[in-house]
Amino acid sequence: MAACEPEPRKLMSLINKVLRDLDTRQTTQGIEPARPAAVNIVSVKAASHEWFWRSVAFLVLIALGWVGWVFYQIQPHPIATELAEQAAAKRAATPTPVAAAPVAPQPAAPQPVTPPAPAAVATPEPKPAAAAKPVPPPDIFRFAYSIDTPIGAPAPRVESKPKPQAQPKKAPVAEKPRFERRDVVLTPEEKGETEFRRGVDLLKRGRTMEAQSAFRTAVSADAGHRAARQALVALAMERGDLDDASRLLTDALARDPAQPDFAAALARIQVERGAVPQALATLDAASAAAGAHPDYFIIRGSVLQRLGRHEEATDAFRAALRLQSSTPAWLGLGISFEALQKKPEAANAFRNALAAGPANTELRTYAEQRIQALR
């Protein structure tokens, strides 16, 4: 074993020697050792990536610019710039030139003038005053009677005092209470009064159409309900519906002619339509119940005047004055007296018309003019 160990070492040393000799030989001959072939590294340009990042950078710049512009716009800015404020300050500091007021020239000193001898001045003769234009006689009809809506206070209810009830005896067994439904049946008069009160309440609240419907329901339930019918007549005359008012009044007088206020209202409508004889017939039908209605006699006197029956008209006006002194009655009496050529009585009646109390301007003007004309 020991004899065999030097063999590998000798072999290695021999190989090393051969290699050294080979290197020495190549060096002396100028031959370079062979090198591996050059490897060309091809660099792949990421062109697409480069353009992508450039685009991103450009968009970011645009976004930053837009954000800055928006931020600037939303900042509060003064309404007037500094230059405008400076100009305003200069304008305020500079006084506005005021035009000097023109000086009026002083008049020259007046020279003494010798007054001429006074000449006889011809005094102009006063011209006779022009005769006042006569005022036509007023329509007594418009001032004699007007029908109003009867809205009065509700009638007081009489409450019956409850009678003292005797204490009931104790029942041996308590019975369950029984509830019976009973419909309350109102009489026509009660239904008419209920609807009339409802209509009055609606009319006070300004609901005219609903109030009118309630009044018509009241008249339908109770045809003799005067207040509901009078309210319907007043509303019809207020809106100018004379046909409806005439129908309501005619129905009322057909049921009961002894209603002088309704007769006077119907006669007034008939006169306005030119049916003067028919108006007188309407008034005559209610004459028996007209003893305490002065307006009825004023209307009757006015109708008789239109028919030219002044003697009867004076009787009607005197009957009205016996009940109540009023300007329309005195004025109507004066007109009839003047038509009958009774001038002193006419002048006295016109003076009483002025003294009767506050009157319409038209009536007062006519009375004053007739007094002057009858002197």
Number of C-alpha atoms within 10 A of each C-alpha: 5 5 6 7 9 10 9 10 10 11 11 11 11 12 12 12 12 12 12 11 12 11 14 11 12 12 12 8 8 8 10 9 9 6 6 6 6 6 6 6 6 6 6 6 8 8 8 8 10 10 11 11 11 11 12 11 12 11 12 12 12 12 12 10 12 12 12 11 11 10 10 11 10 8 8 7 9 7 8 10 10 10 9 11 12 12 12 13 11 11 11 10 9 9 8 8 6 6 6 6 6 6 6 6 6 6 6 6 6 6 6 6 6 6 6 6 6 6 6 6 6 6 6 6 6 6 6 6 6 6 6 8 7 10 12 7 14 17 13 19 20 11 17 20 18 14 16 14 16 15 16 9 8 8 6 6 6 6 6 6 6 6 6 6 6 6 6 6 6 7 7 6 6 7 7 6 6 6 6 6 6 6 6 6 8 10 11 17 15 14 18 25 20 16 21 27 21 16 27 25 14 17 18 11 10 11 13 15 13 14 25 21 15 24 28 21 19 28 25 16 18 19 18 18 19 15 18 30 27 22 23 26 25 20 21 18 20 13 8 11 13 18 12 15 22 21 12 20 24 17 14 21 18 10 12 11 20 17 20 25 22 26 28 29 25 24 27 27 19 19 18 12 11 11 13 19 16 14 25 23 13 23 28 15 15 21 19 12 13 19 14 14 17 25 27 27 28 31 32 27 31 29 24 22 20 13 13 13 16 23 16 15 27 25 15 23 27 21 20 26 20 10 14 14 17 22 28 29 31 27 27 31 31 29 25 26 22 19 16 15 11 13 19 15 16 25 24 16 25 27 20 19 26 19 15 15 11 11 16 11 9 12 20 18 14 17 27 15 15 21 18 9 12 12 8
